[in-house]
Amino acid sequence: MVEPSNWMSQLPSPLHTAPLWDIAIPGSHDSMTYCLDSSSMLEPNTQPTWLKELEHILPGPINPFIMNWATTQELTIIEQLEAGVRYFDLRIACKPDDHNHTLYFAHGLYTTVTVEETFKDVAQWLTHHPKEVIILACSTFDGLDNGDHQKFIAQLNQLFSKKLCPYTVIPSLQLCWDQKYQVILSYDNDAASGHQELWPKMDYWWANKTSASQVIEYLDNRLQSSGRDCSLFFVAGLNLTEDAAYVLEHLFSSMKEMTLKAYPDLLGWVKNQRCGQGKTCINIIASDFVGVNDFVQLVYQLNWNKLVGQGSKR
């Protein structure tokens, strides 16, 4: 049996020298929403359209509704790492009028934990799992000015130090093990220019649909029509997206309920995928509520399927 917390170190030797974009990697979408602060102010600049409409329709505080639809994960980031997740979708934000310029994660609401304390926990976990490689995709950066970016980048370099894999190399597990690299850090902002230790934005295929069938159709069409760039990381997003009509029709539902209904079809799609160098091969697959079923295991076991050519047994 594969040990989820160390599955990369257990991959068969033929995959050790393969570029990491030829390997199937499980990821979590909006990875930090398990710790949203229900009493926090609303994030001002990245609210979805349906939320703004809801503010005009519903009397009283709408934070409980936001929590229901903005929460996409239940496992902590360390629990996700232990479960085998290796790609993390991280939306960074600074609260308005915060004179300390403390960085949080955000998705409609701000998180209860800071970016600094979270990354310290991740760095410590990596120390105890030296052959695991993770991808941190930092984006959005709502409320950050240039000074915030430069301070944050300096903190990242100090915290992860030589664990950061530069984008000037073609990363494989063997190369990362030899060089002690453990973090591929994507930084979706111009402030990363000139920093070889920071990777550019990674392509995230987002269907922006409310049903599993629509998400699957979108991903299949993308793979069949244009395919992927075989020399870059890319993410197939299995996450559903609510809109105003859906929320108003399911006012007392939640993103979790929406996702769980869709998961059987989404997992069926995962089982039919393959990894490798082909245009229609997957790389990172990211989803919501990664701990509720065997999504993570199904994704990373695609690597063994590639070699044995049958089943998902290891």
N, C-alpha and C positions, 0 to 999 in steps of 0.2 A: 504493500500500500504506500501511496505517496503521502509524505508529511506536508500538509498545506503550508506551514510556516517556513519550510525549507525546500519547496518544490523545485526551485531553479537549480539548487545544488544537486538535485537528484535526476536532472534531465540526462538522457542518454548521451554518451560522448560525441556522436556525430553532430549534435546540436550545439556543442560547446563553442564551435568556431563560426556558427551561422550568425549573420547580423541580427541584432535583436528585433529588427522590423520583419524578420522572417519567422519569428516565434509568436505563438498565441499567448497573449498576456491579458489577464482579467483586470478590469478597472472599475472604479466607482464614479458615478456621476454626482456632481455637487457633494463631494465627499464629506464635508464638515457640517452638514445640516442636522446631524444628530444632536448638536448642542446649540441650536438656535435659542436666543433669549426671548421668551414670550412677552417680556415686559419692555423690550428695547424699542427705541424709536424705529420708524420705518426707514429702510434704506432709500434715499431720495431719488437717485438717478437711474436705477436699473429695475424699477418695478414693472411687471408685465402689464399689458393694457387692461386685462381683466381685473386686476387689482384696483386700478384707478377707477374703473367703472363701478366696482363693488363699493368703493368708498362713498359714491353718490347714491347708492341704492339702499344700503343697510345702515340703520341707526346705531349709534354707539360704537365702542371699540371693535375693530375688525382683526386685531391681532390673533385671536383664536382661529379664525378662518385662514389667516396667512400661515399659521403654524401647520394646519392640516394639509395645505397644498405646497408649502415650501420645504417641508421635511421630506427628504428623499433617502435618508440613511438612518439606521438605528445603531449600528455598531460603531464604537469609537475607532479612531484611526489606527490605534494599536491592535484592536480586535480585527479590523479589516486586514492589517498586515499579517496577523496570525492566521487568518482564514485563507490567505494566499493572494489577496489583492496587491497588484504591483503598479497600477496607474491611478493617480489621484487628481481629480478635477478640483482646483482650489481657487475660489473667488476671493481676492484680497480687497479689503476696504478700510478706510479711515473714517471715523465718525465726524460729522460736521462739528465745527467749533471745539474739537478736542485739542486743547493746547499741548497735550503730551504727545500727540500724533501716534497713539498706540494703534497697531494694526490688528484687525480682526478678520474673520471670514464673514461672508454675508450672502444671503439669498432672500431678499425681501426684508428680513430682519438680520440683525447682527448676532454673532455667536457669543456664548458666555466665556469661551476661552480665547486667548490671544494667539496670534500667529507664532510669536516667539516661543511660548511655552509648548505649543504643539510640535514645532520643528525640533525643539530640544528632546522631546519624547521620541520622535522619529529617529533622530541621530543616535540616541541611546539604544533603540531597538536594533538599528543597523550594526552597531558594535557587537551585539550578541548573535548576529546572523550575517557573518562576513562574506558569504557567497550569494547573498540575495541582492538584486539590483532593482531599484524602484524608479518610477518616473513621476516627478512632481510638476504638474502643469499649472503654473500661476497665471491668472488672467484677471480681467475686469479692472482692478485697481481703482475702484470708485473712491474719490476724495483724496487721492495721493497727489502731491506735487512733486516736482523734480527732486527736491531735497529729500522727500520721503523715499523716493525710489533709490537714490544713491545710498542712503542710510540702510535701507533694506538689503540692497545688493551686498553691501559690506558685511552685514550681519550673516547673510547666507554663506558668504565666503569664509567667514570666521567659524561658523557653526559646522559646516560640512567639509570645509577645507579641502584636503586632497581626495575626498570621496567624490567630488564633482567631476563627472566625465565631460571633457570638452567636446564641442560639436565638430571639431576638426578631425575627429577620428571616426572610423566605422566601428561602432561598439558591438562586440560579441561578449558572451559570458567569459570566454577564456581571456580576452583582452582586459575585461573589467577585473577579473580575478588577479591577473598578473600585475595590473597597475593599481590595485586596491580601489578602483572606482565602484561606487555603489549608488550614486544619484545622478540621474539625467534630469536636469532642471530646465523646463521650458518657461520662458519669461516673455509673455505677450505684450511687450511695450518697447518703444524706441529707446528707453533708458538702458536696455540691455546691449545696445550697439557698442561694439568694441570689446565686449566681455566674452572671450572664447569659452568660458566655463558655463555660459548660459545658452541654451538652445532656443531657436526661434519658435514661434507658434506652431503647434502640431495640428494637422488637418483633422477636424472633428466632424463626422458626417451626422448631422442632426436633422431628423425628419420633420420635427415640429408638428407632430400628428397626435391624435387622441386615441388611436386604436392600434393593437398589435399588427393587424393585417396591413395597415397603412405604413407603419414603420418598416415592416419586412419588405413590402413592395418597394419602398423608397431605397432601402439598402441594396436589394437585389438589382434594381434598375441602375444604381450607381456603379455597382460592381460589373454588370454586364455591358453597360454603355461606355463609360470612360475608364473604369477600373481604377486601381490605385497606383501611385508612384512607388515602384518596387525598391527604391533606394532611400525611402523616408518612413518615419513613423506615421501611422494614421490610426484614428479611432473610429470604430463603428459604434454609434450610440444607440443602444436599445431602449433608451428612456422615452417614455411617452411625455407629451406636453399638453397640459390643460389649456383651454381657452375660456373666454367669458361665457360662451354658450354652455360649455360643458360644466363649468363651476356652478352656474346659476341653476342648471338642471339637476345637479348633484350637490346641492348646497351643503348638506351635512355629511358628505362623504369625505374622502381624503386621497392624497396621492398614493398612499400605501394601498388602499382598497382598489384604486384604479390600476395600479401596477400588478397586484396579485391576480386580478382577473385576466390580465394579459400574459402573465408569465408562462403558462403552459405552451402557448404558441411561440413565444420568444425563445424558450428553451429548445423547442423543436427546431427552430432556425439555427441555433448554436450547434446542435448536434450534427447538422448537415454541412458545417463549414470545414474548411481545411486551411492550414497555414503553409507558408513557403514563399517562393519567389514569383508565383504567377500573379497576373493582374487581378484575378478574382479571389486571391487568397486574403484572408483576414490577418490582422496584426493585433491591435488592442481592441477588445470589446468591453464597453463600459455600460453599466446599468444601475438602476436604483435598487435599494433594499437588498444589497448583495448577500446578506446573511440569512435570508429566509428560506433558501433552498440550495440546490447543488450547482447554481450558476457558475460560481468561481471554479469549482472542480471540473465542470464540463469544458470550460474554456482552456484551462492549462493542460488538461488531458488530451486536447487536440494535438499537442506536440508528440505524444506517444502514438496517437492514431496515424500521424504522418509516417511514422517509421514502420509500424506493424501492419498498417493497411486494413485494420479491422477493429470494430468496437471501440469502447472507451475504457477497456480494462487495462490495469497496470499491475 
